[in-house]
Each structure stands twice: as structure tokens, then as C-alpha cells.
Amino acid sequence: MKKIQSTCNYCAIDCNLDFYVEDNRVIKTVPTKGYPVNDGFCCIKGLSLDKQQQTVKPNSLPKIRQADGSFRQVSWEEGFQYVADKLKELQEKYGRESVAGISTGQLTMEEFAIFGHVMRNYLQTNVDGNTRLCMATAVVAHKQSYGFDAPGFTLKDLELSDRIIFIGANPVVAHPILWGRVRQNQVPGHKIIVIDPRRSETAMNADHWYGLKWRSDLLLLYTIAHLLIEKDYLDHRFIEEHTEHFEEFKEFVKAYTLERGAKGTGLSEEQILELVELIHSGKRVSFWWTMGVNQGYEAVRTAQAIINLALMTGNIGKPGTGANSITGQCNAMGSRSFSNTTVFYGGGDFADPARRARIAEVLHVPEEMLAKKPTITYNKIIEGINAGEIKGLWILCTNPRHSWTNNETFAEAAKKLELFVVQDIYDTIESAEDCTVFFPVVPGLKKEGTYINLERRLAAMRPVLERGENEISDYEAVLGVGKALGMGDALKGWETPKDCFALMRECSRGMPCDFTGVTWEGLENSHGIQWPYPEGKEEENREEQRRLYEDGRFFTPSGKAQFIFEEVRENPLPTTEEFPYVLNTGRGSVGQWHTQSRTKEVKFVEDVSVKKAYLYMNTKLAEEKGVKELDRIRVYSANGQNAVFMVKVTDNVQHDELYAPIHYIECNKLTPSVYDAYSKEPSYKATPVRFEKER
């Protein structure tokens, strides 16, 4: 029996696991002892990764849909050539941007990179990722406030903080290993504080829960800032030496009085004042946010309001502090920095002549081959298909028929495509129902590459199982299409994931995410390495858990963090007399993951998961409407769609709010086509609805 260490490719914690393999079968899976992230622990999803070992069977070949609707199995060479020819044909007929791609936060860094090279550089078209659905808000907030998409924390900070404040985050369910770090906190008198409309599982385990009104978090944060300033609960030295635009911010928040905050959030004045005192009394205050903030119509400014609180109190760059974004998917950080979609590989502007020259030099291609501008966003791709402007779509490792907001708009789009390539480990996902080409690829247990977790840690994915006949990886599928397109010398240096790693490492040189001191071999059987880790400075970066901004320097031109703010916007989709309730969405259980295409394979997860879509309703509202536990209701959305849900009655949601887990296709049938103005992330968390009891 041999032991192989690899990385879990579910959530952004990126736990490492030891797989014990015999006769090409995983006999047992054990969380890696001593690994800084999970140190011998992991959740049920990681422990069940071995259940995917039979997902892709031997003789797994691509399928092309025929005129009669049936599929014909073809060789990989024929599949590659068919897709390449169709991409070129559509571009010649309709223009370069008539084809597009959508990737995910679950591919390896190298797979993101080669897809970005083939689609964005060579074909000069658009590719966005489903990281747009979860992390785009945090990315934009980081760039504008810090000068680079660089979350500064390490997970160790959860154990060192005396005030741990979760805003729109539910780590008990969504990030259980992160929650384990909270449980390990031994700081005397530390407090766990949750700000969330719902009394979530995390709120149930907190010292303080502030159940504010839906989408009033920005108002609350500005009110807190106003009170901190009014009471002079500030770190004046940090503000003066390391930030800009505080005086403008100070003037701005004067309008956000305690009275206004209480009226708009539904919290009492006493509750808000208590929260202010909790922040002030903390010596090491950490703020943590995730999808409850990111998925809103004014999400970027909300994230920056959290950053502003950390800056004004000096709670950044020090142990146990920070304004810390909790990432969703396993390699969203890799997607953000190395997919060539919104920034060049390693960061940088597509219009920056110096950066263009550098990337062209590293990739050994003419500068004119490089992408000229950031991609159009996910919503524009779907809208472009429905408008008849985009005729071909290639999706990798994602299921937008289920996960896209107002998902019937994707169902409509899929039927209009002349080429729809679905590349996945399952041909049973909803998005594959209308595909014209299906590329079956292997799961993570059978491929190699690099992941970057939420605290900037690079980790190695290494093959645990040998592949069967005709099985290939996502990387090889994209490379095959690239060769069939005739890219020729433009693919030199891209032959293997290891070769691609070397290219991306060189692209990172001199950037904030510099990892030139990391080697492919050095990541194997390691504890992972956080960027930055520049070549020649390995000794000074030897600590396994490092944070950024300890010197108070940020990545802006001035080296100072920016206070960024904007008036609270009017809700673009308020409740009305016709739609008087609001639907909130989120994770259902620790065992379920996104659209459940992977966790459905795990019998002991499936056995305890509700099979049909359900939602939570407040006890009093249920009594008023004559709804009982397990009754079925039809929910009508302001987006024009409706769906049936089973009801679970609880006091953990507020009277006029419903809460539905995202794992069922009915959930995003109801969510709206509303987006943050800056990140274009969908506003999943607040949909006006009404409901009727099913007869």
C-alpha cells in the first residue's frame, strides 16, 4: 500500500489529505497531520473524495450530438478537431466575440491558465468564471482598497483574535475547518459575533447575534463607523501613516446617525451601541465576510465598509486582526490571478505596455497575440447568447443551468447555441442536457496541478489513481483543442501542467503574488507555501503562516490603503404589495456542495440530505398562513418564475423572510438578474416573493 498526499478540491480551505492506495483503489483517506490548514482534520466532503474514483470509466470518449438529437461517440482527436473547427467557423461567420467560455473556481491554476491562453489570447474572445458568482465582489474591493487582490490574513488569526466578527458568513456549515480554528481560540474573554438576518448555525454558536433586516448591512456598517469616530475609538497613528481619504470618510458618515441606523436595520439603538463597544474593547479584532456580503446589489461598497472599520481601528496586518474575505471554492484565488480573464497572469492591466511586454516575453508569443482587454462578465455572456450575438459556448467544470441566477435565462440561452461544449466529470449535470459536445474528464484524484487557498497558500494536487484507457484531464482537453486550432509554436512551454506552472511562476515575478521561490517538486508532500514567496527571499519567508500588511504598506501607488465609500443605494428590487416577502439563499448542510453533482455520489451524504427543494419559514408567518411542517408551497418570484418547495418551520428566520438552500435547481429559478454595479456579482440573497399553499 502506498500513501499519496494531495489537496481536497471542494472548498477554499484546501485541506491536504493522505490517500492510501492499493491495486489502484483508495483503501482509506486520512487528513494530513501537521498540514497548517487542517492538521489532521477535514469535513465529510474531503473524506468522501475517494467515492469519485469510479466516476470516469475506461474507454471514456467525447460525444457529439447528431442531427436527430442522439450522441455519437468519437475519438479524442476527432472531438478536438470538431470543436476547433466549429470555433473557427463561428468566429469567421459572426466575429471573434461570437464564442465564449465559462470556467470555475475548481480547476487547477494550470487549467485556468491554458484555457485563458487558448480562448483569451489565441482566439481573442471572452471567458469568465463562476468565481464571478461568489468572489468578484471581494476581488474588486481588495483592488480598490489595497491596490491588489491580496487578502492579508492567515487562518491562524482566528485563534489569536479576541473579537471574531462574522458578517454574512456561516462557517459552521460552509467552512467547518475554519470554524474548527475558531473553536481552538484560547484567548481569554474572546467573543464570537455574528451579523446576519438569519439565526444561522454560526449565530447559534456565537456569543452575540445581530439579526438585522435584509440588505441593511451597509447602513449598519456606516452607522458603526460614525459612532466609532464620534466616540474617538480610532487608531489615529495608523490612519495618518497608512491610509488616505479618512477625513472625507469622516465627513461622509456623519449622516449615518444611530437613530437612522436603528430605523433602517431593525436593530435597537442599544444593540448597535453594544456592538460598537465590543469592537472598541477588543485588542485584536477580526472581521470575516463571505457570500452574505458578496452576493448583493451594493456588495463591493459593503465589503469596503468592513475594510474601513478595520483600517480606522488599526485592526489590520497584526495577529488576530483583519478585514478578511472567506473564499468559496477551492481555487477561486488561482482563478482570480491566473485565468487571464480580468487581469493578466499574475495580475496587471491588459492595457499596461510594460506588463504586456513582460507576459509576451515569458510566454514567447508576439505581443499582439495577447488579450487586449478584460473579459466581458458572466451576465453579459448569457445576455449575449440570448440576444443572438454569441453562438458558441465552452464551459468547464461548472453547472450554470443550475447555479446561474434566474437560471431559466441560461436554459433559454443553451437552446440557442450552435456550439455548446460541456466539459465535466459527469454527463448527468443539468447543463449537459442541451450540449452539442460533451468532453468527459477525470476527477481530481487522477490529475495534477496547483491550488491556491483563501489565505494565499499554494498546494499540490497530485494523481492518486492511475487513469483508465482514453481518460484525460481538463488540461489535456484544452491543450488538445489548442493544437487542433493550429496554435503551433504558441503552445511551446505548455506541454504539461508542470511546464505551465513554470510559466505562471515566471509571470508572477515582481508582482504582489510573486511565488518564484516555489518549485513544482517543492510543493509535493509539503505544508504548502503562501505567496508572496519570491526567489532569493525564501529564508525570510520561512514561517508557514504569514500575513500581509504587517509593515502598514499596501499595493496602491502611494503605499496607503484607501477609504472608499458611497451613499447607500435605493434597493433596485424592493418588496411590494404583490411580493411582500424576501427569499434569502445559502448553504444547506456540511455534506452538500453547490449543485450536488459531486456529493450525490456519496451515499452517506445522500442518505441524510433532503431529496426535494425545501425552505425555512418563520413560525408565526406559518401560523398566519396556515402552513404546517412539510407542507408544499408554490413560491412566486418578482423575476416572473415560480417553483414548489417543502416547508420547514423555524424561529431562526425572520417573519417576512424565507431561506432556501442553493443545492436545488428551484432555488436559482427564483433569484433575480440584479448585479453589483462594480463586481457584476449577482444579488442572490434578496429576492421579493409571494407564496401560496399547494392544494
Residue pairs with C-beta under 8 A, 6 or more apart in sequence:
1 20
1 21
1 22
1 27
2 20
2 21
2 22
3 18
3 19
3 20
3 21
4 18
4 19
4 21
4 462
4 463
4 464
5 16
5 17
5 18
5 19
5 32
5 460
5 462
5 524
5 525
6 16
6 17
6 19
6 444
6 445
6 460
6 461
6 462
6 463
6 464
7 14
7 15
7 16
7 17
7 330
7 444
7 451
7 459
7 460
7 461
8 14
8 15
8 16
8 17
8 42
8 45
8 46
8 49
8 330
9 49
9 106
9 330
9 331
9 444
9 451
9 461
10 43
10 45
10 46
10 49
10 330
10 593
10 598
11 45
11 174
11 175
11 328
11 329
11 330
11 593
12 105
12 175
12 326
12 327
12 328
12 329
12 330
12 331
12 332
12 333
12 453
12 454
13 37
13 38
13 155
13 175
13 177
13 178
13 453
13 454
14 37
14 330
14 331
14 451
14 452
14 453
14 454
14 457
14 459
14 528
15 31
15 32
15 35
15 37
15 38
15 41
15 42
15 43
15 46
15 177
16 31
16 32
16 35
16 37
16 38
16 459
16 528
17 29
17 30
17 31
17 32
17 42
17 46
17 49
18 29
18 30
18 31
18 32
19 26
19 28
19 29
19 50
19 445
19 464
20 26
20 27
20 28
20 29
20 30
21 27
21 464
21 465
24 465
24 466
25 53
25 465
26 50
26 53
26 445
26 464
26 465
29 46
29 47
29 49
29 50
31 38
31 39
31 40
31 41
31 42
31 46
31 47
32 38
32 39
32 40
33 39
33 40
34 40
34 527
35 527
35 528
36 155
36 156
36 457
36 527
36 528
36 544
36 545
37 155
37 177
37 453
37 455
37 457
37 528
38 177
41 177
41 180
42 177
43 176
43 177
43 590
44 590
44 591
44 602
44 604
44 605
45 590
45 591
45 593
45 599
45 602
45 605
48 599
48 601
48 602
48 604
48 605
49 444
49 445
50 445
51 601
51 602
51 603
52 425
52 443
52 444
52 445
52 598
52 601
53 443
53 445
53 465
55 425
55 426
55 442
55 443
55 601
56 425
56 440
56 441
56 442
56 443
56 446
56 468
56 471
57 468
58 468
58 469
58 470
58 471
59 468
59 469
59 470
60 440
60 468
60 470
60 471
61 73
61 74
61 75
61 76
61 79
61 440
61 470
62 73
62 74
62 75
62 76
62 78
62 79
62 437
62 438
62 439
62 440
63 71
63 72
63 73
63 74
63 427
63 437
63 438
63 440
64 71
64 72
64 74
64 78
64 79
64 82
64 436
64 437
65 71
65 72
65 435
65 436
65 437
66 72
71 438
74 82
76 470
76 472
76 480
77 480
77 484
79 437
79 439
79 480
80 477
80 480
80 481
80 483
80 484
81 484
82 437
83 394
83 419
83 421
83 437
83 481
83 484
84 481
84 484
84 485
84 486
85 484
86 392
86 418
86 419
87 99
87 123
87 392
87 394
87 419
87 481
87 485
88 485
90 98
90 99
90 391
90 392
90 418
90 419
91 98
91 99
91 123
91 125
93 391
94 389
94 391
96 123
96 124
96 125
97 125
97 126
97 376
97 384
97 389
97 390
98 125
98 389
98 390
98 391
98 392
99 123
99 125
99 390
99 391
99 392
99 393
99 394
99 419
100 119
100 125
100 126
100 127
100 128
100 376
100 381
100 384
100 385
100 390
100 392
100 393
100 394
101 115
101 119
101 125
101 126
101 127
101 128
101 393
101 394
101 395
101 396
102 127
102 128
102 129
102 130
102 378
102 381
102 393
102 394
102 395
102 396
102 398
102 400
103 111
103 112
103 115
103 127
103 128
103 129
103 130
103 335
103 339
103 395
103 396
103 397
103 398
104 129
104 130
104 131
104 329
104 335
104 396
104 397
104 398
105 129
105 130
105 131
105 134
105 135
105 327
105 328
105 329
105 330
105 331
105 332
105 335
106 329
106 330
106 331
106 397
106 398
107 115
107 331
107 334
107 335
107 396
107 397
107 449
107 474
108 331
108 334
108 447
108 448
108 449
108 450
108 451
108 461
108 474
108 475
108 497
109 331
109 334
109 338
109 449
109 450
109 451
109 452
109 501
109 504
110 449
110 450
110 475
110 497
110 500
110 501
110 504
111 396
111 449
111 473
111 474
111 475
111 478
111 497
112 129
112 331
112 334
112 335
112 338
112 339
112 340
113 338
113 339
113 340
113 345
113 500
113 503
113 504
114 475
114 478
114 479
114 482
114 494
114 500
115 127
115 339
115 396
115 478
116 127
116 338
116 339
116 340
116 341
116 345
116 371
117 340
117 363
117 482
117 490
117 494
118 478
118 481
118 482
118 485
118 487
119 125
119 126
119 127
119 394
120 126
120 127
120 340
120 341
120 371
120 375
121 340
121 363
121 365
121 369
121 370
121 371
121 490
122 369
122 482
122 485
122 487
122 490
123 485
124 371
124 372
126 375
126 376
126 380
126 381
127 339
127 340
127 341
127 375
128 341
128 375
128 376
128 377
128 378
128 381
129 335
129 339
129 341
129 378
129 398
130 329
130 378
130 398
130 400
130 403
131 328
131 329
131 332
131 335
131 336
132 377
132 378
132 679
132 680
132 681
133 295
133 378
133 403
133 404
133 405
133 681
133 682
133 684
134 291
134 294
134 295
134 327
134 328
134 329
134 332
134 681
135 294
135 325
135 327
135 328
135 329
135 332
135 336
136 294
136 676
136 679
136 680
136 681
137 293
137 294
137 295
137 296
137 299
137 300
137 302
137 303
137 676
137 678
137 679
137 681
138 149
138 151
138 289
138 294
138 303
138 325
138 327
139 149
139 336
139 342
139 679
140 300
140 678
140 679
141 300
141 303
141 304
141 307
141 325
141 679
142 148
142 149
142 150
142 151
142 325
143 149
144 300
144 304
144 562
144 564
144 678
145 304
145 307
145 561
145 562
145 564
146 152
146 307
146 549
146 554
146 555
146 556
146 561
146 562
147 554
147 555
147 556
147 557
147 562
148 347
148 511
148 512
148 513
148 555
149 336
149 337
149 343
149 347
150 456
150 512
150 513
150 548
150 555
151 324
151 325
151 327
151 454
151 455
151 456
151 548
152 316
152 317
152 322
152 324
152 547
152 548
152 549
153 286
153 322
153 324
153 455
153 547
154 455
154 530
154 545
154 546
154 547
155 178
155 181
155 455
155 545
156 181
156 319
156 545
157 286
157 319
157 320
157 321
157 322
157 324
157 547
158 164
158 178
158 181
158 182
158 184
158 185
158 286
159 181
159 182
159 184
159 185
159 186
159 187
159 320
160 185
160 187
160 284
160 319
160 320
161 185
161 187
161 190
161 282
161 284
161 285
161 286
161 320
161 321
162 187
162 188
162 189
162 190
162 191
162 282
162 283
162 284
162 285
162 320
163 190
163 191
163 193
163 278
163 279
163 281
163 282
163 284
163 285
163 286
164 182
164 185
164 190
164 191
164 192
164 193
164 286
164 288
165 193
165 194
165 195
165 279
165 285
165 286
165 287
165 288
166 192
166 193
166 194
166 195
166 196
166 202
166 206
166 288
166 289
167 195
167 196
167 217
167 287
167 288
167 289
167 292
167 293
167 306
168 195
168 196
168 217
168 289
168 290
168 291
168 292
168 293
168 294
168 685
169 194
169 196
169 202
169 288
169 289
169 290
169 291
169 292
169 293
169 326
170 196
170 200
170 201
170 202
170 290
170 292
170 586
170 587
171 178
171 179
171 182
171 202
171 288
171 290
171 326
172 179
172 200
172 201
172 202
172 204
172 205
173 200
173 201
173 202
173 587
173 588
173 589
173 590
174 290
174 291
174 326
174 328
174 586
174 587
175 290
175 326
176 590
178 326
179 202
182 192
187 284
187 320
191 207
191 208
191 278
191 282
192 202
192 205
192 206
192 207
192 208
193 206
193 207
193 208
193 209
193 210
193 275
193 278
194 200
194 202
194 203
194 206
194 208
194 209
194 210
195 210
195 212
195 217
195 220
195 275
196 202
196 203
196 209
196 210
196 211
196 212
196 292
197 211
197 212
197 213
197 214
197 584
197 653
197 654
197 657
198 211
198 584
198 586
198 616
198 652
198 653
198 654
198 657
198 659
199 209
199 211
199 651
199 652
199 653
200 586
200 652
203 209
203 211
203 652
204 652
208 274
208 275
208 278
210 220
210 267
210 271
210 275
211 266
211 267
211 654
212 220
212 265
212 266
212 267
213 264
213 265
213 266
213 654
214 582
214 584
214 654
214 657
214 685
214 686
215 296
215 297
215 571
215 685
215 686
216 264
216 265
216 266
217 292
217 293
217 296
217 302
218 298
218 301
218 302
218 305
218 568
219 256
219 260
219 261
219 264
219 265
219 568
220 261
220 264
220 265
220 267
220 272
221 302
221 305
221 306
221 308
221 309
222 252
222 253
222 256
222 261
222 305
222 565
222 568
223 253
223 256
223 257
223 258
223 260
223 261
223 265
223 272
224 261
224 272
224 275
224 276
224 279
224 309
225 249
225 253
225 256
225 305
225 308
225 309
225 312
226 253
226 254
226 256
226 257
226 258
226 261
227 233
227 258
227 272
227 273
227 276
228 234
228 276
228 279
228 280
228 309
228 312
228 313
229 250
229 253
229 312
231 276
231 280
233 276
233 279
233 280
233 313
234 312
234 313
235 312
235 313
235 314
235 315
237 314
238 311
238 314
238 316
238 552
239 246
239 311
239 312
239 314
241 552
242 311
242 552
242 553
242 554
242 560
242 561
243 311
243 312
243 560
243 561
243 562
243 563
244 556
244 558
244 560
244 561
244 562
244 563
245 562
245 563
245 564
246 311
246 312
246 563
248 563
248 565
249 308
249 312
249 563
249 565
252 565
253 565
258 269
258 272
258 273
259 269
261 267
261 269
261 272
262 268
262 269
262 271
262 272
265 272
279 285
279 309
279 313
280 313
282 315
284 315
284 318
284 319
284 320
284 321
285 310
285 313
285 315
285 320
285 321
286 315
286 320
286 321
286 322
286 324
287 306
287 309
287 310
287 315
287 322
287 323
287 324
288 324
288 325
288 326
289 303
289 306
289 323
289 324
289 325
289 326
290 325
290 326
290 327
290 328
291 328
291 586
291 684
291 685
292 586
292 685
293 299
293 302
293 303
293 306
294 303
294 325
294 679
294 681
295 681
295 682
295 683
295 684
295 685
296 302
296 676
296 681
296 683
296 685
296 686
297 569
297 571
297 572
297 573
297 674
297 675
297 676
297 677
297 683
297 686
298 566
298 568
298 569
298 676
298 677
299 676
299 679
299 681
299 683
300 676
300 677
300 678
300 679
301 564
301 565
301 566
301 678
303 323
303 325
304 564
304 565
305 565
306 323
307 323
307 561
307 564
308 563
308 564
308 565
309 315
309 323
310 316
310 321
310 322
310 323
311 323
311 561
311 563
312 563
315 321
315 322
315 323
316 322
316 323
316 549
316 561
317 547
317 548
317 549
317 550
317 551
317 552
318 550
319 547
322 547
325 454
326 454
327 333
327 453
327 454
329 335
330 451
330 453
331 451
331 452
332 454
333 452
333 453
333 454
333 456
334 450
334 451
334 452
335 341
336 342
336 343
337 343
337 345
337 346
337 347
337 452
337 508
337 513
338 345
338 346
338 504
338 507
340 371
341 374
341 375
342 374
342 375
343 349
343 350
343 374
344 350
344 355
344 356
344 359
344 370
344 371
344 507
345 359
345 362
345 503
345 504
345 507
345 508
346 504
346 507
346 508
346 509
346 511
346 513
346 514
347 511
347 512
347 513
348 355
348 359
348 511
349 355
350 356
350 370
350 371
350 372
350 373
350 374
351 372
351 373
356 367
356 370
357 367
358 507
359 370
359 507
360 366
360 367
360 369
360 370
362 503
362 506
362 507
363 370
363 490
363 493
363 503
364 489
364 492
364 493
365 490
369 490
376 384
377 680
378 404
378 680
379 673
379 675
379 680
379 682
380 680
381 390
381 393
382 400
382 404
382 409
382 410
382 413
384 390
385 391
385 393
385 413
385 416
385 417
386 409
386 412
386 413
386 416
388 416
390 417
391 417
391 418
391 419
392 417
392 418
392 419
392 420
392 421
393 413
393 414
393 417
393 419
393 420
393 421
394 419
394 421
394 423
395 420
395 421
395 422
395 423
395 431
396 423
396 424
396 474
396 478
397 423
397 424
397 425
397 441
397 474
398 431
399 424
399 429
399 430
399 431
399 594
399 595
399 597
400 407
400 410
400 431
401 407
401 410
401 411
401 414
401 429
401 430
401 431
401 433
401 434
401 665
402 429
402 430
402 431
402 595
402 665
402 668
403 594
403 595
403 662
403 668
404 410
404 668
404 682
405 668
405 671
405 672
405 673
405 674
405 682
405 683
405 684
406 639
406 641
406 668
406 669
406 670
406 671
406 672
406 673
407 665
407 668
407 669
407 671
408 641
408 669
409 673
410 431
411 434
414 420
414 431
414 433
414 434
414 435
415 434
417 434
417 436
418 436
419 436
419 437
420 434
420 435
420 436
420 437
421 435
421 436
421 437
421 438
421 439
422 429
422 431
422 432
422 435
422 437
422 438
422 439
423 438
423 439
423 441
423 474
423 477
424 431
424 432
424 438
424 439
424 440
424 441
424 597
425 440
425 441
425 442
425 443
425 598
426 432
426 597
426 598
427 438
427 440
428 597
429 595
429 597
430 595
430 665
432 438
439 477
441 472
441 473
441 474
441 477
442 467
442 471
442 472
442 473
444 461
445 463
445 464
445 465
446 463
446 464
446 465
446 466
446 467
446 471
446 473
447 461
447 463
447 473
447 474
447 475
447 497
448 460
448 461
448 462
448 463
448 473
448 497
448 498
449 461
449 475
449 497
449 501
450 458
450 459
450 460
450 461
450 497
450 501
450 523
451 458
451 459
451 460
451 461
452 458
452 459
452 531
453 459
453 528
455 530
455 545
456 513
456 530
456 531
456 548
457 528
457 529
457 530
458 515
458 518
458 523
458 528
458 529
458 530
458 531
458 533
459 523
459 528
460 520
460 523
460 524
460 526
460 528
462 524
472 480
473 497
475 496
475 497
475 500
479 491
479 494
479 495
482 490
482 491
482 494
483 491
493 499
493 500
493 502
493 503
494 500
494 503
498 520
501 520
502 520
505 515
505 516
505 518
506 516
508 514
508 515
508 516
508 531
509 516
509 534
509 535
512 531
512 532
512 555
513 531
513 532
514 531
514 532
514 533
514 534
515 529
515 531
515 532
515 533
515 534
516 533
516 534
516 535
517 529
517 533
517 534
517 535
517 536
517 537
517 538
517 541
518 529
518 531
518 533
522 529
523 529
527 544
528 544
530 541
530 544
530 545
530 546
532 541
532 548
533 541
534 541
549 561
553 559
554 560
554 561
556 562
571 686
572 674
573 638
573 672
573 674
573 683
573 686
573 687
573 688
574 688
575 581
575 582
575 656
575 688
576 638
576 688
578 690
579 636
579 637
579 638
579 688
579 689
579 690
580 656
580 688
580 690
581 621
581 656
581 657
581 658
581 688
581 689
581 690
581 691
582 656
582 657
582 658
582 686
582 687
582 688
582 689
583 615
583 635
583 637
583 657
583 658
583 659
583 660
583 670
583 671
583 686
583 687
583 688
583 689
584 653
584 657
584 658
584 659
584 660
584 685
584 686
585 659
585 660
585 661
585 662
585 667
585 668
585 671
585 684
585 685
586 659
586 661
586 662
586 685
587 661
587 662
587 663
588 609
588 610
588 661
588 662
588 663
589 608
589 609
589 661
591 599
591 602
591 604
591 605
591 608
591 609
592 599
592 605
592 609
592 661
592 663
593 599
593 663
594 662
594 663
595 663
595 665
596 609
596 663
599 605
599 606
599 609
600 606
609 663
610 646
612 646
612 664
613 643
613 644
613 645
613 646
613 660
613 661
613 664
613 665
613 666
613 667
614 645
614 646
614 647
614 648
614 660
614 661
614 664
615 635
615 645
615 646
615 647
615 648
615 658
615 659
615 660
615 661
616 647
616 648
616 649
616 650
616 652
616 653
616 658
616 659
616 660
617 627
617 647
617 648
617 649
617 650
617 653
617 658
618 649
618 650
618 651
618 653
618 654
618 655
618 656
618 657
619 649
619 650
619 651
620 655
621 627
621 655
621 656
622 628
622 647
622 649
625 691
625 693
626 693
627 633
627 647
627 649
627 693
628 647
628 649
629 647
629 648
629 649
630 646
630 647
630 648
631 646
631 647
631 693
631 694
632 644
632 645
632 646
632 647
632 693
632 694
633 644
633 645
633 647
633 691
633 692
633 693
633 694
634 642
634 643
634 644
634 691
634 692
634 694
635 642
635 643
635 644
635 645
635 658
635 670
635 689
635 690
635 691
636 642
636 689
636 690
636 691
636 692
637 669
637 670
637 671
637 672
637 687
637 688
637 689
638 672
638 687
638 688
638 689
639 670
639 671
639 672
639 673
639 687
641 669
641 670
642 669
642 670
643 666
643 667
643 669
643 670
644 666
644 694
645 660
645 666
653 659
658 689
658 691
660 666
660 667
660 670
661 667
662 668
662 684
668 684
670 687
670 689
671 682
671 683
671 684
671 687
672 682
672 683
672 687
673 682
674 682
674 683
675 681
675 682
675 683
676 683
